[in-house]
Amino acid sequence: MGTALTSRELHRKILNHLTEKIADRMAEAILERHGQEIWE
């Protein structure tokens, strides 16, 4: 099979990538909000 991914593996990769992106964005938003509260 070589480097060919099954559809399940492909879906899992895509899902993991999206989850990471969402988590990063949420973390940034939370840090910005709390950072503003701390610095004000």
C-alpha positions in Angstrom: 0.0 0.0 0.0 2.9 2.4 0.7 1.9 5.9 1.6 -1.8 5.6 0.7 -4.1 6.5 3.5 -7.4 4.8 4.1 -10.4 7.1 4.2 -10.6 6.6 8.0 -7.0 7.7 8.5 -7.5 10.6 6.2 -10.6 11.7 8.2 -8.8 11.3 11.5 -5.9 13.5 10.2 -8.3 16.2 9.0 -10.2 16.1 12.2 -7.1 16.3 14.3 -5.9 19.3 12.2 -9.2 21.1 12.6 -9.3 20.4 16.3 -5.8 21.8 16.8 -6.7 25.0 14.8 -9.9 25.5 16.9 -8.0 24.9 20.1 -5.3 27.4 19.2 -7.9 30.0 18.3 -9.8 29.5 21.5 -6.6 29.7 23.5 -5.6 32.9 21.8 -9.1 34.4 22.5 -8.9 33.4 26.2 -5.4 34.7 26.6 -6.4 38.0 25.0 -9.4 38.4 27.2 -7.6 37.5 30.4 -4.6 39.6 29.3 -6.7 42.7 28.9 -8.2 42.1 32.3 -4.8 41.8 33.9 -3.2 44.8 32.2 -6.1 47.3 32.7 
